[in-house]
Amino acid sequence: MEYTTEQLCDLAMKLIEEAERKGAKLRLLGGVAVYLSSPQAAARPELSRHYQDLDFAVDKRGSRVLPAVFASQGWEPDRYFNALHGRTRLLFFYQGEIQADVFIEVFEQCHRLEFEPRLGENPATLSLADLLLTKLQIHQLNAKDVKDIYTLLLDHEARAHGGADQINLDTITSLAGQDWGWYTTLHDNLEFLDQSVEKYVDGQDSAQVHSRVEELRRAIENTPKSLRWQMRSRIGKRMLWYDEPEEVRI
């Protein structure tokens, strides 16, 4: 059975609400989170895409109740994976078709993102800055990632001390100023995104995306860099600055 985006959103919201009742902060990330955060841009034909699975973030304390939360909504755990990786990630399946991947306290793929301090900022998803960072941290962006990034940038402006409906630049610059690896991936991806805009959007939308990409670029360039950042920059790309994430789909 193929599930619609609306059905996936409904499944996700039931899990989030049940987790909240049990004292856990469960929040969406990934494509469905982008869809919920930016419904107008996500509905555009040039940026729309098919969603298959769900991705979540949860606080460490709340992760203890997740097996009961998912079981109450008809989900089955991947017992082997959860026994092996349960301190940092959990996997669940719905009717053997939909996979839910849950990151505990930290999102760690090509780069490490500690989201827990900001987990309660939005009621259903990670903060907009964290959502954007989970995409911008990818070393090699694919078309789905690019669409998600442009979707977020079309519907939301970036501002220092940004509110719930804005991309908080402080979250992004704090990483870029402390971690040379993060900065380098952000720099490279923003350059690529700026060059690729017209492949996805045009006219006034294109100008807006260019402007917001440039704003992000200026922010990470102008933020003060730590001593650790400066020392790592001397090595440069002679040493790998990102991790290769493992594929967990079963």
WOBEL-V545860 format. One line per field, one symbol per residue. phi: phi as a letter, one per 40 degrees, with the letter a starting at -180 (. if undefined). psi: psi as a letter, one per 30 degrees, with the letter a starting at -180 (. if undefined). A space follows every 10 residues. Layout:
phi->???
psi->???
//
This chain:
phi->.cccdccccc cccccccccc ccgbcbbcbg ccccdccbcc ccccdcbcac bbbbbbbacc ccccccdccc ccbgcbcccc ccccbccbab bbbbfgbbbb bbcbgbcbbc bcbccdcbcc cbcbbddccc dccccccccb cbcccccccc dccccbcbac fccccbcccc cccccccbbc cddcccdccc cccccbdccb bbgccccccd cccccccccc cccdbcccdc cccccgccbd babccccbcc
psi->kkkleeeeee eeeeeeeeee fggkjkkkaa eeeeeefiee effkeffllk kelkklklle effffeeeee efggkkljee eeeegffflk klkjhgekkj kkkjekjjcf lkjjfefgfg ekffllleee eeefeffkej kleeeeeeee eefefklkkk hkaegljjfe eefeeeffje eeeeeeeeee eeeefgeffe labeeeeeee eeeeeeeeef efkkkleeee eeffebgfkk glljkkkgk.
//
